[in-house]
């Protein structure tokens, strides 16, 4: 960056500034009569000319120093000005001091900007939303998580423009008023329901700061938000589970108590009523036994869900064994269960044989229970790397290349589309009365979901009312080393 040209007028002005003390002394002598005015003017002219020629180099160098200082003070400059070459002496030392001062301040400014950039980078890398506010509740900074949650955050605008929750705003106003930290809760519903625990704290004053303290950027308090949606959902699921389990157990238990009281009272000496009540009591006891069995199975599966199984399973042989066990139940409804192996022989699947047997038994048992009488349940197995008889799987299921697909289809009444996303929830039933009538506990598909989660598998459900349902299972033939001992990835859908 070249220095500005020093104009002649500036040089003359600088010379007059240096000669001004001499001119003042001569003028005072003339006023007191010690010198004639003519002599004064002559002396002034001679001194001025002599001093100008003697000091003209110094005058020029001082003008250069002034021009350099002005160039350095320009806030819009992009480059450092080229320092001129001076003759030496005081002016050269003065110029060196000016340049050194500029360098020190520039280094401090660069360090400050670098620190600010690093702090913003750290804040933006935080997974939880964080907002800095000044003493008037105006936003000075919002990290990336806050911008994603609240949309565009206007720096310098009031917090209420981005966050309209009255409890949070009240907490912020209280902290700004008395400096005492406060907590609040924020509940958002769009695009998904989310719950946040909000903590508002006053920033500690920096050393040497004014009475308001705060950060160099003007922030006086920080608002941090922690996503507690998973905890809230877990609490809700636990509450729902206890309520549903209590309800499921209370109904058969109440029936058993009523039958026992009847047998002890009015039906004490009635053999026909006793036989009928004993049969009903047996059914209710069996229902309770099934529910307790499924609850225990679900608890055991969840305990080991984080650890991938280490075994190898021959799926065609396993499926045939399960089908043989359920053939008697199928014949009771004049139904047949047919197994078809596509593109065999197939590699073994990675998994736990007992849990996979329970998974397929639940699915085939459901197909028999809810399938139409005199119909056929089809069980097909093929390599998932190729398009099977039902077509290729959807891309969002993230099926590994080395996997096997098993599709179980029935000819029942089908399931409406609004029920499909909730089928694997605990105790969720499409038709509660029919499910209980056929002996369902509402936990069968929940067990399927958790077994698949442990096996890093996927579930695809396709159904239309009046056309039956098809449940397709995708199981990997081998696990990655990162899967062993790690938690399950994407939940089956």
URSULVEN-V879341 format. One record per pair of residues at least 24 apart in sequence whose ideal C-beta (glycine too) atoms are under 7 Angstrom apart, sorted by the first residue. I is the first residue (numbers start at 1). J is the second residue. Records with the same first field share a line. If there is no record, write none. Layout:
BEGIN
I=J ; J
END
This chain:
BEGIN
1=77 ; 79 ; 80 ; 81 ; 82
2=82
3=64 ; 67 ; 68 ; 71 ; 81 ; 82 ; 84
4=67 ; 71
6=60 ; 63 ; 64 ; 67
10=63
11=59 ; 60 ; 63
14=59 ; 62 ; 63
15=52 ; 59
18=55 ; 59
19=48 ; 51
22=47
57=87
58=91
61=86 ; 87 ; 91
62=91
65=91 ; 94 ; 95 ; 98
68=95 ; 98
69=98
72=98 ; 102
128=224 ; 225 ; 226 ; 227
129=225
130=222 ; 224
131=223
132=219 ; 222
133=159 ; 172 ; 219 ; 220 ; 221 ; 223
134=218 ; 219 ; 220
135=176 ; 212 ; 220
137=172 ; 173 ; 176
140=217 ; 218 ; 219
141=217 ; 219
168=198
171=198 ; 200
172=200 ; 221 ; 223
175=200 ; 201 ; 202 ; 221
176=220 ; 221
186=225
194=227 ; 229
195=228 ; 229 ; 232
196=225 ; 226 ; 227 ; 228
197=226 ; 228
198=223 ; 225
199=224
241=426
244=426 ; 427
245=295
248=291 ; 427 ; 441
249=288 ; 291
252=284 ; 287 ; 288
253=288
255=284
256=281 ; 284 ; 285
287=439
290=439 ; 441
291=441
294=441 ; 443 ; 447
295=443
297=358 ; 447
298=443 ; 446 ; 447 ; 450
301=355 ; 447 ; 450 ; 451 ; 454
302=450
304=454
305=450 ; 453 ; 454 ; 488
306=487 ; 488
307=485
308=454 ; 456 ; 479 ; 483 ; 484
309=350 ; 351 ; 352 ; 454 ; 455
311=351 ; 352 ; 353
312=348 ; 350
313=348 ; 349 ; 351 ; 353 ; 356
314=348
315=346 ; 349 ; 381 ; 404 ; 406
316=341 ; 346 ; 381
318=353 ; 356 ; 357
319=360 ; 379 ; 381
322=357 ; 360 ; 361 ; 364
323=364 ; 379
326=364 ; 365 ; 368
329=368
330=368
333=368 ; 373
334=373 ; 374
335=368 ; 371 ; 373 ; 374 ; 375 ; 376 ; 377
336=376
337=364 ; 377 ; 379
338=376 ; 378 ; 379
339=379
340=378 ; 380
341=381
342=380 ; 381 ; 382 ; 388 ; 389
343=382 ; 383 ; 386
346=381 ; 383 ; 404
347=477
348=477
349=404 ; 475 ; 477
350=476 ; 477 ; 478 ; 479
351=455 ; 475
355=451
358=447 ; 451
359=448 ; 451
362=444 ; 447 ; 448
363=408 ; 448 ; 471
364=408
366=444
367=408 ; 410
369=438
370=410 ; 412 ; 413
371=410 ; 411 ; 412
372=411 ; 412
375=411
376=411
377=408 ; 410
378=409
379=406 ; 408
380=407
381=405 ; 406
384=474
390=470 ; 472
393=460 ; 474
394=460
397=458 ; 460 ; 474
398=490
399=458 ; 474
400=476
402=476 ; 477 ; 478
403=474 ; 475 ; 476 ; 477
404=475 ; 477
405=472 ; 473 ; 474
406=473
407=470 ; 472
408=471
409=468 ; 470
410=468 ; 469
411=468
412=468 ; 469
413=465 ; 466
414=463 ; 464 ; 465 ; 466 ; 467 ; 468 ; 469
415=463 ; 469
416=465
420=461 ; 463
423=461
424=448 ; 449
449=492
452=492
453=488 ; 491 ; 492
454=488
456=483 ; 488 ; 489
457=492
458=492
459=492 ; 493
END
